[in-house]
Amino acid sequence: MNVLLIEDDPMIGDSIVEGLRGEGFAVDWVRDGEAAQIALMTDVHDVILLDLGLPKRSGLEVLRSYRGCGGKVGVLIITARDSTAERVQGLDTGADDYLVKPFDLEELFARVRALGRRGIGRAQPDIVHRGVTLRMATRAAFKDDAPLPLSAREFTVLAALLDPPGRVLSRAQLEQKLYGWNDGVESNTIDVYVHRLRKKLGADFIRNVRGVGYLVEMSGS
């Protein structure tokens, strides 16, 4: 999952970025309202974390503009403003959730996962398909109820292909799930992770759609 963090406080931002990356999220971080508007035009993020007290343009202005242009990604406001009126204003402007600073990072992670599920219409916290179970909260994986050892990035690639299954994802789309803007990416990175997953799940679990990308079919062959 790719998260856009819009936060001007360097200490808070560093903590959130470090925590999210430790949970396996790809994170892009911008620090003012004008940079946020440019970042939102890329349309590559699954969840947006938005501070309200931003330089250059307020968080509410950014949110209002984003929704006004048809932006549909889930937005979680993270702010020190805790009055009922400010919560109502944020939600009525288009936010999906609201979290008051200071907050526990575990709660933030849970809310990000919930927004990510909502964005693709999945209600259940776990992904279950063809004998594979991915527990998103703990990032534990199982195959036929036996533990399935996956690296953090193998888990992320598999989760992207299974959430939901039946979609073809290109290498570029899978890279967006794994890496932020500033991360270096080798040209064969996705191929390597797919190869490793096939060794653990079976050669036919992930199908190569020539010239397009990769697919996990809705049902087994």
C-alpha positions as CSV (number, residue, x, y, z in Angstrom):
1,M,0.0,0.0,0.0
2,N,1.3,3.4,-0.9
3,V,0.6,6.2,1.6
4,L,1.0,10.0,1.0
5,L,1.9,11.9,4.2
6,I,1.2,15.6,4.2
7,E,2.8,16.9,7.4
8,D,5.0,19.9,8.0
9,D,6.4,19.0,11.4
10,P,9.8,17.2,10.8
11,M,9.8,15.2,14.1
12,I,6.2,13.9,13.7
13,G,6.8,13.3,10.0
14,D,10.0,11.3,10.6
15,S,8.2,9.2,13.2
16,I,5.2,8.4,11.0
17,V,7.4,7.6,7.9
18,E,9.6,5.3,9.9
19,G,6.7,3.6,11.5
20,L,4.7,3.1,8.3
21,R,7.8,1.8,6.4
22,G,8.4,-0.6,9.3
23,E,4.8,-1.9,8.7
24,G,5.6,-2.5,5.1
25,F,3.9,0.6,3.6
26,A,5.5,2.7,0.8
27,V,5.5,6.3,1.9
28,D,5.8,9.6,0.1
29,W,6.1,12.7,2.3
30,V,5.4,16.4,1.4
31,R,5.5,19.3,3.9
32,D,3.3,22.1,2.6
33,G,0.0,22.6,0.9
34,E,1.3,23.6,-2.5
35,A,3.5,20.5,-2.7
36,A,0.5,18.4,-1.5
37,Q,-1.6,19.6,-4.4
38,I,1.1,18.6,-6.9
39,A,1.5,15.2,-5.2
40,L,-2.2,14.5,-5.3
41,M,-2.2,15.0,-9.0
42,T,0.0,11.8,-9.4
43,D,-2.9,9.6,-8.4
44,V,-0.7,6.7,-7.2
45,H,-1.5,6.6,-3.5
46,D,-3.9,4.3,-1.6
47,V,-4.4,6.4,1.5
48,I,-3.7,10.1,2.3
49,L,-2.6,11.4,5.8
50,L,-3.4,15.1,6.0
51,D,-2.3,17.6,8.6
52,L,-4.5,20.7,8.7
53,G,-1.9,23.4,9.8
54,L,0.2,23.4,6.7
55,P,2.4,26.2,5.3
56,K,1.4,27.9,2.0
57,R,-2.1,26.3,1.8
58,S,-4.1,24.9,4.7
59,G,-5.0,21.2,4.9
60,L,-8.7,22.0,4.5
61,E,-8.0,24.0,1.3
62,V,-6.0,21.1,0.0
63,L,-8.8,18.6,0.9
64,R,-11.6,20.8,-0.6
65,S,-9.6,21.2,-3.8
66,Y,-8.8,17.5,-4.0
67,R,-12.4,16.4,-3.6
68,G,-13.6,19.1,-5.9
69,C,-11.5,17.7,-8.6
70,G,-12.9,14.2,-8.1
71,G,-10.2,12.8,-5.9
72,K,-11.5,9.6,-4.3
73,V,-8.6,8.2,-2.2
74,G,-9.4,7.8,1.5
75,V,-8.2,10.8,3.6
76,L,-7.3,10.6,7.3
77,I,-6.8,14.0,8.9
78,I,-4.1,14.0,11.6
79,T,-4.1,17.2,13.6
80,A,-3.9,18.7,17.0
81,R,-7.2,20.5,16.5
82,D,-9.6,18.5,18.6
83,S,-12.8,20.6,19.0
84,T,-16.0,19.0,17.8
85,A,-16.6,21.9,15.3
86,E,-13.2,21.3,13.7
87,R,-13.8,17.5,13.5
88,V,-17.2,18.1,11.9
89,Q,-15.7,20.6,9.4
90,G,-12.9,18.2,8.4
91,L,-15.3,15.3,7.9
92,D,-17.8,17.5,6.0
93,T,-15.1,18.8,3.8
94,G,-14.4,15.3,2.6
95,A,-12.2,13.5,5.1
96,D,-13.0,9.8,5.8
97,D,-11.5,9.7,9.3
98,Y,-10.0,12.1,11.9
99,L,-7.2,11.4,14.4
100,V,-6.0,13.9,17.0
101,K,-2.4,14.4,17.9
102,P,-0.7,13.0,19.9
103,F,-1.8,9.5,18.9
104,D,-0.5,6.0,19.2
105,L,1.2,4.8,16.0
106,E,-0.5,1.4,16.3
107,E,-3.9,3.2,16.1
108,L,-2.7,5.1,13.1
109,F,-1.6,1.9,11.3
110,A,-5.0,0.3,12.0
111,R,-6.8,3.3,10.6
112,V,-4.6,3.3,7.5
113,R,-5.3,-0.4,6.9
114,A,-9.0,0.2,7.4
115,L,-9.0,3.1,4.9
116,G,-7.1,0.9,2.4
117,R,-9.7,-1.9,2.8
118,R,-12.5,0.6,2.3
119,G,-10.9,1.9,-0.8
120,I,-11.2,-1.4,-2.6
121,G,-14.4,-2.5,-1.0
122,R,-13.0,-5.2,1.3
123,A,-14.5,-5.4,4.8
124,Q,-12.5,-8.2,6.3
125,P,-9.1,-7.5,7.9
126,D,-7.5,-10.7,6.5
127,I,-7.0,-11.7,2.9
128,V,-7.9,-15.3,2.2
129,H,-7.5,-16.9,-1.3
130,R,-6.7,-20.3,-2.7
131,G,-5.4,-21.7,0.6
132,V,-3.3,-18.5,1.4
133,T,-4.2,-16.3,4.3
134,L,-2.5,-12.9,4.9
135,R,-3.2,-11.3,8.2
136,M,-2.7,-7.7,7.4
137,A,-2.6,-6.4,11.0
138,T,0.4,-8.6,12.0
139,R,1.8,-9.2,8.4
140,A,1.7,-13.0,9.1
141,A,1.2,-15.4,6.2
142,F,-0.1,-18.9,6.0
143,K,-0.5,-21.6,3.3
144,D,-3.0,-24.3,4.1
145,D,-2.9,-23.2,7.7
146,A,0.9,-23.6,7.9
147,P,3.1,-20.6,8.5
148,L,4.4,-19.2,5.2
149,P,7.7,-17.3,5.6
150,L,7.7,-14.2,3.5
151,S,10.0,-11.2,3.5
152,A,8.3,-7.8,4.0
153,R,8.4,-7.0,0.3
154,E,7.3,-10.5,-0.7
155,F,4.3,-10.0,1.6
156,T,3.5,-6.6,0.0
157,V,3.7,-7.9,-3.5
158,L,1.5,-10.9,-2.7
159,A,-1.0,-8.7,-0.9
160,A,-1.2,-6.4,-3.9
161,L,-1.9,-9.3,-6.2
162,L,-4.6,-10.7,-3.9
163,D,-6.4,-7.5,-3.0
164,P,-8.5,-8.3,-4.9
165,P,-7.4,-11.3,-7.1
166,G,-8.3,-11.4,-10.7
167,R,-6.6,-8.1,-11.6
168,V,-3.6,-7.8,-13.8
169,L,-1.0,-5.5,-12.2
170,S,1.9,-4.1,-14.2
171,R,5.5,-4.0,-12.8
172,A,5.1,-0.2,-12.4
173,Q,1.9,-0.7,-10.3
174,L,3.6,-3.2,-8.1
175,E,6.7,-1.0,-7.7
176,Q,4.4,1.8,-6.5
177,K,3.2,-0.5,-3.7
178,L,6.8,-1.2,-2.6
179,Y,8.6,2.1,-3.1
180,G,8.3,5.8,-2.5
181,W,9.5,8.4,-4.9
182,N,13.0,8.6,-3.6
183,D,13.7,4.9,-3.4
184,G,16.0,3.3,-5.9
185,V,14.4,0.5,-7.9
186,E,16.3,-2.1,-9.9
187,S,14.7,-3.0,-13.3
188,N,14.1,-6.6,-12.4
189,T,13.0,-6.2,-8.7
190,I,9.4,-7.3,-9.2
191,D,10.5,-10.3,-11.3
192,V,12.7,-11.4,-8.4
193,Y,10.0,-11.2,-5.8
194,V,7.5,-13.0,-8.1
195,H,10.0,-15.7,-8.7
196,R,10.5,-16.2,-4.9
197,L,6.7,-16.3,-4.3
198,R,6.3,-18.9,-7.0
199,K,8.9,-21.1,-5.3
200,K,6.9,-20.9,-2.1
201,L,3.3,-21.0,-3.5
202,G,3.7,-23.0,-6.7
203,A,4.7,-22.0,-10.2
204,D,1.1,-21.5,-11.3
205,F,-0.1,-19.4,-8.4
206,I,1.0,-16.1,-10.1
207,R,0.5,-16.0,-13.8
208,N,2.5,-13.8,-16.2
209,V,0.3,-11.9,-18.6
210,R,2.7,-11.3,-21.5
211,G,3.4,-7.6,-22.1
212,V,1.1,-6.5,-19.3
213,G,2.0,-7.8,-15.9
214,Y,1.1,-10.3,-13.3
215,L,-2.2,-11.9,-12.2
216,V,-3.5,-14.2,-9.5
217,E,-6.6,-15.8,-10.9
218,M,-9.9,-15.8,-9.0
219,S,-9.9,-19.6,-8.7
220,G,-7.3,-22.3,-9.1
221,S,-6.8,-24.0,-12.3
